[in-house]
Amino acid sequence: MIFIRYDIQLTEDDIKAMRKAYLDLEGKDMTDDQFEKQIGKYSQSAMEKIIKLQERYDRMTANLDEATQEALETMQDIGSNTEEEPSAKDVCDWILNSSSKIRKLTAKEQAQIVKDLPNLGKIMTQTNYLKVQSCPEVDLLILDILNKFGE
């Protein structure tokens, strides 16, 4: 997710545990709690970190109205439906779909995202993220994001 400041560091082993849990539950309608418990079967440390990240995300999005929360959840779902190593087309489709979802929100709802999710808010306000309509535009957007926010 590009929405959260990640000062909680996931190790390679944590990510492996997450992948195993995801594969175990793939195709099943799982709750966050079920996913966290499945991760815990492989790594207690990874489970604790994921719980902390989810709690932080929940606090950040608590003030968002239902339509905005639904758009963000849809964006996450779109991203999770890609292959383990997404292709350039997968990334393009995800950005186009996520941009479209946010573009359909009201100005007030978009302002809530900018306020409550500062990293996504910067991308929304300082790039053409909300205007992209094609993969060539997405390619330019990615370069713009790297130039403005890359380290």
C-alpha positions as CSV (number, residue, x, y, z in Angstrom):
1,M,0.0,0.0,0.0
2,I,1.2,3.5,-0.8
3,F,-1.0,5.0,1.9
4,I,0.9,4.2,5.1
5,R,4.3,5.4,6.3
6,Y,6.1,2.1,6.8
7,D,8.3,2.6,9.8
8,I,7.3,-0.9,10.8
9,Q,9.9,-2.9,8.8
10,L,8.8,-6.2,7.3
11,T,11.7,-8.6,6.9
12,E,12.1,-11.1,4.0
13,D,10.9,-13.9,6.4
14,D,7.8,-11.8,7.3
15,I,7.0,-11.4,3.6
16,K,7.4,-15.1,3.0
17,A,5.0,-15.8,5.9
18,M,2.5,-13.4,4.4
19,R,2.8,-15.1,1.0
20,K,2.3,-18.6,2.5
21,A,-0.8,-17.3,4.4
22,Y,-2.1,-15.7,1.3
23,L,-1.7,-18.8,-0.8
24,D,-3.3,-20.9,2.0
25,L,-6.4,-18.7,1.9
26,E,-6.4,-17.8,-1.8
27,G,-9.9,-18.0,-3.3
28,K,-11.5,-17.9,0.1
29,D,-13.4,-15.0,1.4
30,M,-11.1,-14.1,4.4
31,T,-11.4,-11.5,7.0
32,D,-8.4,-9.4,8.2
33,D,-8.4,-11.4,11.4
34,Q,-8.3,-14.8,9.6
35,F,-5.4,-13.6,7.4
36,E,-3.5,-12.3,10.5
37,K,-4.0,-15.7,12.3
38,Q,-2.9,-17.6,9.2
39,I,0.3,-15.4,9.0
40,G,0.8,-16.2,12.7
41,K,1.1,-19.9,11.9
42,Y,4.2,-19.1,10.0
43,S,5.6,-16.1,11.9
44,Q,4.5,-14.5,15.1
45,S,6.6,-11.5,14.4
46,A,5.0,-11.0,11.0
47,M,1.5,-11.4,12.5
48,E,2.3,-8.7,15.1
49,K,3.6,-6.3,12.5
50,I,0.6,-6.8,10.2
51,I,-1.8,-6.2,13.1
52,K,0.0,-3.0,13.9
53,L,-0.1,-1.8,10.3
54,Q,-3.8,-2.7,10.1
55,E,-4.5,-0.8,13.3
56,R,-2.7,2.2,12.0
57,Y,-4.6,2.1,8.7
58,D,-7.9,1.7,10.5
59,R,-7.1,4.8,12.6
60,M,-6.1,6.8,9.5
61,T,-9.3,5.9,7.7
62,A,-11.7,6.1,10.6
63,N,-12.9,9.5,9.7
64,L,-13.5,8.8,6.1
65,D,-17.1,8.4,4.9
66,E,-18.4,5.1,3.6
67,A,-18.0,6.0,-0.1
68,T,-14.4,7.0,0.4
69,Q,-13.6,3.9,2.5
70,E,-15.3,1.7,-0.1
71,A,-13.1,3.3,-2.9
72,L,-9.9,2.7,-0.9
73,E,-10.9,-1.0,-0.2
74,T,-11.7,-1.5,-3.9
75,M,-8.2,-0.1,-4.7
76,Q,-6.6,-2.6,-2.4
77,D,-8.7,-5.4,-3.8
78,I,-7.6,-4.4,-7.4
79,G,-4.0,-4.5,-6.3
80,S,-4.3,-7.8,-4.5
81,N,-5.7,-9.5,-7.7
82,T,-2.5,-9.2,-9.6
83,E,0.1,-11.9,-10.0
84,E,2.8,-12.3,-7.3
85,E,5.1,-10.3,-9.6
86,P,2.8,-8.0,-11.4
87,S,3.5,-7.2,-15.1
88,A,3.7,-3.7,-16.4
89,K,0.1,-4.2,-17.7
90,D,-1.0,-5.3,-14.2
91,V,0.5,-2.1,-12.7
92,C,-1.0,0.1,-15.4
93,D,-4.5,-1.5,-14.9
94,W,-4.3,-1.1,-11.2
95,I,-3.3,2.6,-11.4
96,L,-6.0,3.3,-14.0
97,N,-8.7,1.5,-11.9
98,S,-7.6,3.1,-8.7
99,S,-7.4,6.6,-10.3
100,S,-10.9,6.1,-11.7
101,K,-12.3,5.1,-8.3
102,I,-10.9,8.2,-6.6
103,R,-11.9,10.4,-9.5
104,K,-15.5,9.4,-9.0
105,L,-15.5,10.6,-5.4
106,T,-16.8,14.0,-4.6
107,A,-14.4,16.9,-4.0
108,K,-15.1,16.6,-0.3
109,E,-14.4,12.9,-0.3
110,Q,-11.1,13.5,-2.2
111,A,-10.2,16.2,0.3
112,Q,-10.7,13.7,3.1
113,I,-8.2,11.3,1.5
114,V,-5.7,14.2,1.1
115,K,-6.1,15.1,4.7
116,D,-6.2,11.6,6.3
117,L,-3.8,9.7,3.9
118,P,-1.0,12.2,3.3
119,N,1.1,10.0,1.0
120,L,-1.7,9.3,-1.4
121,G,-2.8,12.9,-0.9
122,K,0.5,14.1,-2.2
123,I,0.3,11.9,-5.2
124,M,-3.2,13.1,-5.9
125,T,-2.4,16.8,-5.6
126,Q,1.2,17.0,-6.9
127,T,0.8,14.7,-10.0
128,N,-1.7,14.0,-12.7
129,Y,-2.8,10.8,-10.9
130,L,-6.5,11.7,-11.1
131,K,-6.3,12.4,-14.8
132,V,-4.5,9.3,-16.2
133,Q,-6.5,7.5,-18.9
134,S,-4.0,5.3,-20.7
135,C,-0.9,3.2,-20.1
136,P,1.4,5.7,-21.7
137,E,0.0,8.3,-19.3
138,V,0.6,5.9,-16.4
139,D,4.2,5.5,-17.5
140,L,4.7,9.2,-17.3
141,L,2.9,9.3,-14.0
142,I,5.3,6.7,-12.6
143,L,8.3,8.7,-13.8
144,D,6.8,11.9,-12.2
145,I,6.2,10.1,-8.9
146,L,9.8,8.8,-8.9
147,N,11.2,12.2,-9.7
148,K,9.1,14.0,-7.0
149,F,9.1,11.4,-4.2
150,G,11.9,8.9,-5.0
151,E,14.8,8.8,-2.6
